[in-house]
Amino acid sequence: MTSRNGQTVLPILADTDSYDRNCSGMCFRRTNRKRTVRHITFLIVLLLAASSLPDACAQRSQRKISWVNPKIANVKGLEHKVLASKSLGHDVGYAVWTPPKYDADEEVRYPVVYFLHGAGGTEASDSGGFSSLVASGIRNGAFPEAICVFPNGGMSGYRGEVESMIIDELIPLIDRDYRTKAEASGRALAGFSMGGAGSVRLSILHPELFCAAGSWGGALSWRGSGEDSPLLPAARTSAKKLKSNKFALLTINGDQDRPEAFAPLNKILKPHEIPHKVVTLDDTKHNLGHYYERSADTMLAFLAKQLRGDNAAATAPKRTVRVLTIGNSFAGNARKYLKQIAADGGVDMVIGTANLGGCTLERHAALAKQSATDPANKPYTRVVGSKRSKLSLQEYLVADEWDYVTVQQMSALSFKPETYHPHIDELVAIIRELAPNAELLIHETWAYRPDSDLLKKWGMTQAEMHAGIVNAYGRVAKKFDAKFIPVGSAFNKYRTTEGRRVVVPDPGYDFDNPVHPQLPDQSNSLVVGWYWDTKGEQPKLRIDFKHANIAGCYLAGLVWYEALTGNDARQIEYTPRGIKEGDESFLREVAHSVSFSRHSEQAN
């Protein structure tokens, strides 16, 4: 490693993967399985050359690392600083964000979150995005007033000189220059990819300094299972100190992004009763934007609990619930936040998705019949970790020990009892034959918004559609002695509560001459409603009067959570981004009230 005018030239692996590399072992570019003799000879030459080098990183091409990057996001409270690092032998940049009330009271001391960027990033990369997330959390009371620090880790993997710079120079500097809580209970680490792995690494190697570490898309090792990671014996050595500091770990990985990345570490932490919450995100690859969108609230809630000293809430899930959904996009809406809600309540929710867009009970039954005679007919996709497989309904039902199996009708037919039979009868027979220990649940869907073209076509009101839905699903539940998941009733209770009615169409909006990106007022809507379709050459104003928006998906998830666990949805603290401030408590109350009412009716 050499230094040139404040820039270090570091050997970088030529690799087509999107993962960051710490280059702790031999790393070569992936190639096709069919190799020619010439390829094999070339690899042998590389191996022989590598054997004479002290580190496999010598196989990397040269990439310049900019250590000082003053152009940062224009976020209030965010500043760029420069440290003359003795460890690195040159200047290194870092960014610091202070909360809005920092200058208001000079007696108050603040916890600090150190956010570590991924490979190829700098101190400027994530400072604006992450500090904005924290600022939003502070505004809505979900996060304590805290300072955020963004070091420049280059391509180091947060090892060697960079590790020394952060531990021996930057942290003492921050504690000296800012009013921090200069103790383990006042420091947390978080990061993405290389930064996620670095957060876990630094917290394990320096257990006296931190109370929490959160990793997005990190791993013990980018090659193999990580069973041989040198961090594992270090974790055993640090376990006593970690526990005394009430340390907790959160690792979030996509189902297509090494979901088992920290499994070996979990095996070590668990016997020592050191909390390690593992979250796997559906349909998620190695993309920070997707991690932000799908789990920013989970990460912030975890860090907030630790920095506030509420370690009990960060313990690992105590039970597992397995549910297979047989439905369509409405089931997809209901499960959008279900995993996060369940994890917040101490439950690991395993969700199977035999869902097809717009699928009716008749089509599900027909597909099952076809699969019975044609083994190649596999219409459903199952995702387990990073593996995807196509399954028939019969195969899906025996793929796991399901606790529950849910069924529903397509929304446009949901209020018509005559459309359920004989198709649901056929599906229930298959379910009870192949998953005899699973409990059947009826997913009660919701009525369309009042401005639906279909309601106008049918000459029906929203209230009439809801009444028809309740009647149709009620008959089915009674026939099969099955319980309800009363999502439609929750939507109706919310919609009929005083002050919660959505006024459509918006009388103040010019629908004849809409101007992009302006939208009509859709306050209190639980469905997507009006939106701008920007896929074509010109934006077009369209309406989705069926599918749930963020608030609707959250409400549906809360109702499912109570139905599947028996736990009280009012105790959930997780709230997705985008929920109007103050609405989260009401949504939880609505979910509990309809669930409790339904449980009471069935008990009688």
C-alpha positions in Angstrom: 0.0 0.0 0.0 1.5 3.3 -1.1 0.5 7.0 -0.5 0.4 9.6 -3.2 -0.7 13.2 -2.4 -3.2 12.1 0.2 -4.5 9.2 -2.0 -3.7 5.6 -1.3 -3.3 3.2 -4.1 -4.7 -0.1 -3.0 -4.8 -3.4 -4.9 -8.4 -4.1 -5.7 -9.9 -7.4 -6.8 -11.2 -7.6 -10.4 -14.6 -9.2 -9.7 -18.0 -9.1 -11.3 -19.8 -9.7 -7.9 -21.7 -6.8 -6.3 -20.3 -7.8 -2.9 -17.5 -5.9 -1.1 -14.4 -7.9 -0.5 -12.1 -7.9 2.5 -9.6 -10.1 0.6 -8.8 -12.4 3.5 -8.1 -15.2 1.2 -7.6 -16.1 -2.5 -10.2 -14.3 -4.6 -10.5 -14.7 -8.4 -12.9 -13.5 -11.0 -15.8 -15.9 -11.6 -15.8 -17.6 -14.9 -18.0 -20.1 -16.8 -17.8 -23.7 -15.6 -16.5 -24.9 -19.0 -12.9 -23.8 -19.1 -10.4 -24.3 -21.8 -7.0 -25.6 -21.2 -5.7 -22.1 -21.8 -7.9 -20.8 -18.9 -6.7 -23.5 -16.6 -3.1 -22.8 -17.5 -3.7 -19.1 -16.8 -5.1 -19.8 -13.4 -2.2 -22.0 -12.5 0.2 -19.2 -13.4 -1.8 -16.8 -11.2 -1.8 -19.3 -8.3 2.0 -19.7 -8.6 2.5 -15.9 -8.7 0.2 -15.5 -5.7 2.1 -18.0 -3.6 5.1 -15.6 -3.6 3.1 -12.7 -2.3 2.3 -11.9 1.3 -1.4 -11.3 0.6 -3.8 -12.4 -2.1 -4.8 -8.8 -2.5 -1.7 -8.5 -4.6 -3.8 -10.0 -7.4 -5.9 -6.9 -7.5 -5.7 -4.1 -10.0 -4.9 -0.6 -8.9 -7.7 1.6 -7.6 -7.1 5.1 -6.2 -8.8 5.9 -2.9 -9.7 9.5 -2.1 -9.2 10.0 1.6 -10.6 13.5 1.8 -14.0 14.3 0.2 -15.4 17.6 1.4 -18.4 17.6 -1.0 -21.1 16.1 1.2 -24.9 16.3 1.1 -26.5 19.6 2.0 -28.2 18.4 5.2 -28.7 20.7 8.2 -26.3 19.7 11.0 -23.9 17.8 8.7 -20.3 19.0 8.6 -17.2 17.7 6.9 -14.0 17.5 9.0 -10.4 16.4 8.4 -8.2 14.3 10.8 -4.4 14.3 10.4 -4.1 10.6 11.1 -0.9 9.2 12.6 -2.2 5.6 11.9 -2.6 6.2 8.2 0.2 8.7 7.8 -2.0 11.2 6.0 -5.2 13.2 6.2 -8.5 11.4 6.3 -12.0 13.0 6.0 -15.0 12.3 8.2 -18.4 13.8 8.5 -20.3 14.6 11.7 -24.1 15.2 12.0 -25.4 16.9 15.2 -29.1 16.8 16.1 -31.3 19.9 16.0 -31.2 20.6 19.7 -27.5 20.1 20.1 -26.7 23.8 20.5 -29.8 24.6 22.6 -28.5 23.1 25.9 -24.7 22.9 26.6 -25.3 20.5 29.5 -26.8 17.7 27.5 -24.6 14.8 26.3 -25.5 12.7 23.4 -25.0 9.0 22.2 -23.1 8.5 19.0 -23.8 6.3 16.0 -20.7 5.5 13.9 -21.9 4.6 10.4 -19.4 2.7 8.2 -19.7 2.9 4.4 -19.3 0.0 2.0 -16.4 -0.7 -0.4 -15.9 2.0 -2.9 -17.6 4.6 -0.7 -16.2 7.5 1.4 -17.2 9.6 4.3 -19.5 11.5 1.9 -21.3 8.4 0.5 -24.0 7.7 3.1 -23.7 10.6 5.5 -26.7 12.5 4.0 -29.0 9.5 3.7 -28.4 8.0 7.1 -28.4 11.3 9.0 -31.7 12.2 7.3 -33.1 8.9 8.5 -32.0 9.6 12.1 -33.3 13.1 11.9 -36.7 11.8 10.8 -36.7 9.3 13.7 -35.9 12.1 16.2 -38.7 14.2 14.9 -41.3 11.5 15.3 -40.0 10.4 18.7 -38.7 7.0 17.4 -35.0 7.8 17.9 -33.2 9.5 20.7 -31.3 12.8 20.1 -27.9 11.5 18.9 -24.8 12.4 17.0 -23.8 10.5 13.8 -20.2 10.1 12.6 -19.2 8.9 9.2 -15.5 7.8 8.9 -13.7 7.2 5.6 -12.7 3.5 5.6 -11.3 3.3 2.1 -11.2 -0.3 0.9 -9.8 -1.5 4.2 -12.5 -3.8 5.5 -12.0 -1.6 8.6 -8.8 -3.5 9.4 -5.2 -2.5 10.0 -4.4 1.2 9.9 -8.1 2.2 9.4 -9.2 0.2 12.4 -6.5 2.0 14.4 -7.5 5.4 13.0 -11.1 4.9 14.1 -10.5 3.2 17.5 -7.4 5.1 18.7 -7.9 8.5 17.0 -11.4 9.3 15.7 -13.4 8.1 18.7 -11.3 9.9 21.3 -11.4 13.0 19.0 -15.2 12.9 18.8 -15.5 12.5 22.6 -13.2 15.5 23.1 -14.7 17.8 20.6 -18.4 17.0 21.1 -20.7 16.5 24.1 -20.9 12.7 23.9 -21.8 10.0 26.3 -18.2 8.7 26.3 -19.0 5.1 27.3 -20.1 1.9 25.8 -23.8 2.5 26.5 -23.5 5.7 24.4 -21.9 4.3 21.3 -23.2 2.1 18.5 -22.0 1.0 15.1 -23.9 0.5 11.9 -23.0 0.0 8.2 -23.7 -1.5 4.9 -21.8 -4.3 3.1 -18.1 -3.9 4.0 -19.3 -1.4 6.6 -21.9 -3.9 8.0 -19.2 -6.5 8.3 -16.9 -3.8 9.7 -19.4 -2.8 12.4 -19.7 -6.4 13.6 -15.9 -6.8 13.5 -15.1 -3.7 15.4 -17.7 -4.3 18.1 -16.4 -7.9 18.7 -12.8 -6.9 18.8 -13.4 -3.8 21.0 -16.2 -4.9 23.3 -15.5 -2.2 25.8 -16.5 0.6 23.4 -19.9 -0.3 22.0 -23.4 -1.3 23.1 -24.7 -2.3 19.7 -23.8 -3.1 16.1 -26.2 -3.2 13.1 -25.2 -4.7 9.8 -27.0 -4.3 6.5 -25.8 -6.8 3.9 -22.6 -7.8 5.7 -21.0 -11.2 6.2 -18.4 -13.0 8.3 -16.7 -14.0 5.0 -17.5 -13.3 1.4 -16.3 -16.7 0.5 -17.6 -19.8 2.2 -19.8 -20.1 5.3 -17.5 -18.1 7.6 -16.9 -21.1 9.9 -13.2 -20.4 9.8 -13.5 -16.6 10.5 -10.9 -15.4 13.0 -13.7 -13.3 14.5 -15.3 -16.4 16.0 -12.6 -17.1 18.6 -12.5 -13.4 19.3 -16.2 -13.5 20.0 -15.7 -16.2 22.6 -13.0 -14.1 24.2 -15.1 -11.0 24.2 -18.4 -12.6 25.3 -18.1 -11.7 29.0 -17.4 -8.1 28.3 -20.1 -7.8 25.6 -22.7 -9.2 28.0 -21.7 -6.9 30.8 -22.1 -3.9 28.4 -25.6 -5.3 27.5 -24.4 -5.5 23.9 -26.8 -6.6 21.2 -26.4 -7.3 17.5 -28.7 -6.9 14.5 -27.8 -8.4 11.1 -30.1 -7.7 8.2 -29.6 -9.6 4.9 -31.6 -10.0 1.8 -32.9 -13.5 0.9 -30.6 -13.2 -2.2 -27.8 -11.6 -0.2 -26.2 -14.3 2.0 -29.0 -14.6 4.6 -27.0 -17.1 6.6 -23.9 -14.8 6.6 -23.6 -14.6 10.4 -25.0 -18.0 11.4 -21.6 -19.2 12.9 -21.4 -16.1 15.0 -25.0 -16.5 16.2 -24.0 -20.0 17.5 -21.4 -18.5 19.7 -23.4 -15.6 21.0 -26.5 -17.5 21.8 -25.1 -19.7 24.7 -23.8 -16.5 26.3 -27.2 -14.9 26.1 -25.9 -12.1 23.9 -28.9 -10.9 21.8 -28.5 -11.3 18.1 -31.5 -10.5 16.0 -31.4 -11.9 12.5 -33.7 -10.4 9.8 -34.1 -11.7 6.3 -35.7 -9.4 3.7 -37.8 -10.9 0.9 -36.8 -10.3 -2.7 -33.7 -8.3 -1.7 -30.3 -8.3 -3.3 -27.1 -6.4 -2.4 -28.5 -2.9 -2.8 -28.4 -0.2 -0.1 -31.4 1.6 -1.5 -33.5 -1.6 -1.1 -32.2 -2.1 2.5 -33.1 1.5 3.4 -36.6 1.1 1.8 -37.4 -2.2 3.4 -35.7 -2.1 6.8 -34.5 1.4 7.8 -37.2 1.4 10.5 -36.0 -1.9 11.8 -32.4 -0.7 12.0 -33.3 2.6 13.7 -35.7 0.9 16.2 -32.9 -1.5 17.2 -30.3 1.2 17.6 -32.8 3.4 19.5 -33.6 0.7 22.0 -30.0 0.0 22.7 -29.0 3.6 23.0 -31.9 4.2 25.4 -30.8 1.2 27.4 -33.8 -1.0 26.6 -31.8 -4.2 26.0 -34.7 -6.6 26.8 -36.5 -5.5 23.7 -33.6 -6.5 21.5 -33.5 -10.1 22.4 -33.6 -12.8 19.7 -37.0 -14.1 18.5 -38.5 -16.5 21.1 -40.7 -18.5 18.7 -41.2 -19.3 15.1 -44.5 -19.2 13.2 -44.8 -20.7 9.7 -47.6 -19.6 7.4 -48.4 -20.5 3.8 -50.5 -18.0 1.9 -52.7 -19.1 -1.0 -53.9 -15.9 -2.7 -52.8 -13.0 -4.8 -51.5 -9.4 -4.5 -53.8 -8.8 -1.5 -51.9 -11.5 0.5 -48.8 -9.8 -0.7 -50.0 -6.5 0.7 -50.8 -8.1 4.0 -47.3 -9.7 4.4 -45.3 -6.6 3.3 -44.4 -5.6 6.8 -45.4 -8.8 8.6 -41.9 -10.1 9.2 -40.8 -6.8 10.7 -43.9 -6.5 12.9 -43.5 -10.1 14.1 -39.7 -9.6 14.8 -40.6 -6.6 16.9 -42.9 -8.8 18.9 -40.3 -11.5 19.4 -41.5 -13.8 16.7 -39.7 -15.2 13.7 -42.3 -15.3 10.9 -41.6 -17.8 8.1 -43.9 -16.9 5.1 -44.6 -19.2 2.1 -46.2 -17.4 -0.8 -48.4 -19.5 -3.2 -49.7 -16.2 -4.6 -50.4 -15.2 -8.2 -51.5 -11.7 -9.3 -55.3 -11.5 -9.7 -55.7 -15.2 -9.0 -59.1 -16.6 -8.1 -60.0 -19.6 -6.1 -61.1 -21.3 -9.3 -57.7 -20.8 -10.9 -55.8 -22.0 -7.8 -57.9 -25.1 -7.8 -57.5 -25.6 -11.6 -53.7 -25.3 -11.3 -53.6 -27.9 -8.5 -55.6 -30.3 -10.6 -53.2 -29.7 -13.5 -50.2 -30.3 -11.3 -51.7 -33.6 -10.1 -51.4 -34.9 -13.6 -48.5 -32.9 -15.0 -45.5 -32.8 -12.6 -43.9 -30.1 -14.7 -46.7 -27.6 -13.8 -45.1 -25.6 -11.0 -46.8 -22.1 -10.9 -45.5 -20.9 -7.5 -42.1 -19.5 -6.5 -40.6 -20.4 -3.1 -37.7 -18.4 -1.8 -35.5 -19.8 1.0 -32.4 -17.8 1.7 -30.8 -17.1 -1.7 -32.4 -20.1 -3.4 -35.5 -19.8 -5.6 -37.5 -22.8 -6.7 -40.7 -23.4 -8.6 -43.3 -25.6 -6.9 -46.8 -26.9 -7.4 -49.3 -26.3 -4.6 -49.0 -29.9 -3.5 -45.2 -29.5 -3.2 -45.5 -26.2 -1.4 -47.8 -27.7 1.2 -45.3 -30.4 2.1 -42.2 -28.1 1.8 -42.4 -27.1 5.5 -44.2 -27.8 8.7 -46.8 -25.1 8.3 -48.6 -23.8 11.3 -51.2 -22.0 9.2 -52.4 -22.0 5.7 -54.5 -19.0 4.5 -57.0 -18.8 1.6 -58.9 -16.0 0.0 -61.0 -15.1 -3.0 -60.0 -12.6 -5.7 -61.2 -9.2 -4.6 -63.6 -8.5 -7.5 -65.4 -11.8 -6.6 -65.0 -11.6 -2.8 -68.6 -10.5 -2.1 -70.1 -13.2 -4.3 -70.6 -16.4 -2.3 -71.5 -18.4 -5.4 -67.9 -17.9 -6.8 -66.2 -19.7 -3.9 -67.6 -23.2 -4.6 -66.6 -25.9 -5.5 -63.2 -24.4 -5.8 -62.4 -23.6 -2.2 -63.8 -27.0 -1.2 -61.2 -28.7 -3.5 -58.4 -26.5 -2.1 -59.3 -27.2 1.5 -59.4 -30.9 0.8 -55.8 -30.7 -0.6 -54.6 -28.6 2.3 -56.1 -31.0 4.9 -54.6 -34.0 3.2 -51.1 -32.7 2.7 -50.8 -30.3 5.7 -53.0 -32.0 8.3 -51.4 -30.2 11.2 -51.8 -26.8 9.7 -54.7 -24.6 10.9 -56.9 -23.2 8.1 -57.3 -19.4 8.2 -59.7 -17.3 6.0 -58.2 -14.0 4.9 -61.0 -11.5 4.8 -60.1 -9.0 2.1 -61.2 -5.3 1.9 -63.7 -3.3 -0.1 -62.6 -0.9 -2.8 -62.3 2.9 -2.4 -65.5 4.8 -3.0 -64.2 6.3 -6.3 -63.6 2.9 -7.8 -64.9 2.6 -11.4 -65.9 -1.0 -10.6 -68.2 0.1 -7.8 -69.8 2.6 -10.1 -70.2 -0.1 -12.8 -71.7 -2.5 -10.3 -74.0 0.2 -8.8 -72.6 -0.6 -5.4 -71.3 1.4 -2.5 -68.1 0.7 -0.5 -70.3 -0.3 2.5 -72.3 -2.7 0.4 -69.2 -4.3 -0.9 -67.8 -4.7 2.6 -71.1 -6.3 3.8 -71.0 -8.7 0.9 -67.4 -9.6 1.8 -68.2 -10.3 5.4 -71.2 -12.4 4.5 -69.2 -14.5 1.9 -66.2 -15.1 4.0 -68.4 -15.7 7.1 -70.2 -18.6 5.3 -66.9 -20.2 4.3 -65.4 -19.9 7.8 -68.5 -21.5 9.2 -68.5 -24.3 6.7 -64.9 -25.3 7.3 -64.9 -24.3 11.0 -62.0 -22.0 10.3 -60.9 -18.7 11.9 -60.9 -15.3 10.3 -58.1 -12.9 9.6 -60.4 -9.8 9.7 -58.4 -7.4 7.5 -61.5 -6.2 5.7 -63.2 -5.4 9.0 -60.2 -3.5 10.2 -60.2 -1.4 7.0 -63.9 -0.8 7.5 -63.5 0.2 11.1 -60.8 2.7 10.2 -62.8 4.1 7.3 -65.9 4.6 9.4 -64.3 6.2 12.4 -65.1 9.9 12.7 -62.4 12.0 11.1 -60.9 9.1 9.1 -63.1 9.2 6.0 -61.3 9.8 2.8 -63.0 12.5 0.7 -63.0 11.5 -3.0 -62.8 13.0 -5.4 -60.8 15.9 -4.2 -63.0 18.9 -4.9 -60.0 21.2 -5.2 -58.1 19.2 -7.8 -58.4 19.8 -11.6 -58.8 16.3 -12.9 -59.4 17.6 -16.4 -56.0 19.4 -16.5 -53.7 17.6 -14.0 -50.2 18.9 -13.6 -47.4 16.4 -12.9 -46.3 15.7 -10.1 -49.3 17.2 -8.2 -51.8 14.7 -6.8 -55.3 15.1 -5.4 -55.7 15.2 -1.6 -56.1 11.5 -0.5 -55.8 12.0 3.3 -56.9 8.9 5.3 -56.8 6.6 2.3 -55.7 3.0 3.0 -55.2 2.2 -0.7 -52.8 3.6 -3.3 -55.4 5.8 -5.0 -54.2 8.4 -7.6 -50.5 8.2 -8.7 -48.4 9.3 -11.7 -47.4 6.6 -14.1 -44.0 7.8 -15.4 -43.1 4.7 -17.5 -44.1 6.2 -20.8 -42.9 9.3 -22.7 -45.5 11.5 -20.8 -46.5 11.1 -17.2 -50.1 9.9 -16.9 -52.4 10.2 -13.9 -53.8 6.8 -12.9 -55.8 5.4 -10.0 -55.3 2.2 -8.0 -58.5 1.8 -5.9 -57.7 -1.8 -4.8 -54.2 -2.3 -3.4 -53.2 -1.1 0.0 -50.8 1.8 0.5 -48.2 1.9 3.3 -50.8 2.5 6.0 -53.1 -0.2 4.6 -50.3 -2.7 4.4 -49.2 -1.9 8.0 -52.8 -2.3 9.2 -53.2 -5.6 7.4 -49.9 -6.8 8.8 -50.9 -6.0 12.3 -54.2 -7.9 12.0 -52.3 -10.9 10.6 -49.8 -10.6 13.4 -52.6 -11.0 16.1 -54.3 -13.8 14.2 -51.1 -15.8 13.8 -49.5 -15.2 17.2 -52.3 -14.3 19.6 -50.1 -11.3 20.7 -51.4 -7.8 21.2 -50.7 -5.6 18.2 -50.9 -2.5 20.5 -47.5 -3.6 22.0 -45.7 -3.3 18.6 -43.3 -0.4 18.3 -42.1 -1.0 14.7 -43.6 1.6 12.3 -42.8 1.7 8.6 -41.5 4.9 7.1 -44.3 6.9 5.4 -46.9 6.4 8.2 -48.4 9.8 9.1 -47.1 10.9 12.5 -49.6 9.9 15.2 -51.4 7.3 13.0 -49.4 4.3 14.1 -51.1 4.1 17.5 -54.5 4.3 16.0 -53.7 1.7 13.4 -52.5 -0.7 16.1 -55.6 0.0 18.2 -57.9 -0.7 15.2 -56.1 -4.0 14.4 -56.4 -5.2 18.0 -60.1 -4.2 18.3 -61.3 -6.1 15.3 -59.1 -9.1 16.2 -60.3 -9.2 19.8 -63.9 -8.8 18.6 -63.5 -11.7 16.1 -61.8 -13.9 18.7 -64.7 -13.2 21.2 -67.3 -14.1 18.5 -65.6 -17.3 17.7 -65.2 -18.2 21.4 -68.9 -17.8 21.9 
